[in-house]
Amino acid sequence: MIDQKLLDKYNLPLPRYTSYPPATFFHEDFTPKDYIRAVEESNNEEPQAISLYLHIPFCTKLCFYCGCTTHISRNNELYDEYIEALIKEIEIIATHIDTSRPVTQIHWGGGTPNALSTDQVEKIMNAIYHNFNTGNDSEIAMECNPAYLTKNYIQQLLKMGFNRISLGIQDFDEKILLAVNRDPSALPVQEIIEQLHNGGASVNLDFIYGLPYQTPDSFSETIRQAIEVDPDRIVTFSYAHVPWVKSHQKTLEKNGIPGPEEKMAMFLKGREEMVKAGYVPIGMDHFALPQDQLSIALKNKTLHRNFQGYSTRETTGQVYAFGMSAISQLHNAYAQNTKNIPEYMRAVKKGEPATQKGYLTDNTDIAVREIINEIMCNNRLNWKEVAERIHKSEDELKAVTRFDPNQLLPLTEDGLVTFNREEITVTEKGRFLVRNIAALFDPKLKTAKKQFSKTI
C-alpha cells in the first residue's frame, strides 16, 4: 500500500493540526479580558452551535505513555474543591454566552473523568443543564478508564444522559499494559459495550500503537479482539514520544520503543483488519461503522475536526472549555486555562477566568484553518467550495496560503495527491501522510519555534 522508502522520506516533525494555528503559537499576552471579549463576540459568529469541554485532570496512577495534562491524586477533598471551581467557571462564562444557542456536544476529557464519583459527575452535569440549552440531540461523551468502571457506574452515566463513552483500552495484552503502568479493564469489555448499547449509548474503543513490547502481530490481534466486541468506532493513536515535554515517558525507553517502520506496520495491519470487518477509515486515526454519522459525513464531504475529535460540520460547535489547562476553540480566538490547579481555583473563586494564554485569529488564520481542516478531514480541497463557505475569493485563499502548484509536483510523483485547477485530492496512499500534505498550506510553519512529534 505504501513503501518504507516513502515513509522514511516524509517522517518529519510536523503539527497534528487539531487546531490552526497550533497551540505552540498561544502566548501569555492574551489576557482573561481578551477571552471574555472573544466569548461575547463568538455569539455573532459561526457556527452558532455550542460545544462544551470539561477537563478532569485527576488520575489515580500515571500511565507512562501519557501526554495529557494530569494530576495524580486520590484526594477526594481536592476533587470536591476542583468541582466547585469548575461549576463556578461554568457560571461565569455562561453569563457572556447567548444561551439560546443550542449545545450539540458535551465532552468530558482528562485525566480520568471517571475517577470522580457519579455524585460528583451529576453535580457538574446539573450545572450544565441549568446554564445551557441542551437538547435530546446533544452528544454527551466521556473518556473512561475501564479499570475503574462498574455496572452501577455505567448505569448512572446513562441516567444522566451520557450517550457516548470512549473506553481507553490502549491494548488487550496485559504484559504491555504492565510495562506502561496501566491497569486492565475491571469488567469484560464485551459486557461494558453490551450494557452501553442496551442503554442507547455509542462506544469508542481507543488504542495506542508504538508502545514497548508491541509488534505488528500483537497489535493486529488486539484489533481483532476489538472488532469481535462490536464497538461503533475504533481509534488508533500513534504514541508520540516527547520526553522533552513529558519526562516520565523516558521510563518506556528501558523496554524499547518500536521505531517508525514497525509502528507503521502495526497501523497497517490493524487498519487492514478493521477495513476487512467493514469499518470506514476516518481522518488520521478513527475507524467507524458505515452507518455511523462520521462515515456518512465523510461520504458527503462534511467531516469536521476540533480539539474534541471528529464531528460533522452540522453538529460541531464553537468550543467553550472549562477546567485547568482546558482550551476554548472559538471562531475568533483560542484561550487556554492555567495548568496549575491551585492557580486555576484561586482565579475562578475570585470570579475571573483562569486564562493563562491564548491567540486571537485574524482573517488569514481563519482561511488557512478552513483549508487545512478540509484536507485533514475530507481528503480534498475544492477551492471554490471553501471560498464560498468563508466568503473569500479563490485567489485570496491561494494568496494567504502562499500556494504554489509546483510544491504539489513531488507529492504527485509519489502518488500522494492528484490535482487540477479546481481541486486537490488526497489519494489512498496520501491519507497516511496527510499531515505532510496539510503542512504545505501552513504559512506559519517556518516561523514555528517548538518541536513537534514526527508524522509516523
Order of alpha helices (4+ residues) and beta strands (2+ residues): alpha-alpha-beta-beta-beta-alpha-beta-alpha-beta-alpha-beta-alpha-alpha-beta-alpha-beta-alpha-beta-beta-alpha-beta-beta-beta-beta-beta-alpha-beta-alpha-beta-alpha-alpha-alpha-beta-beta-alpha
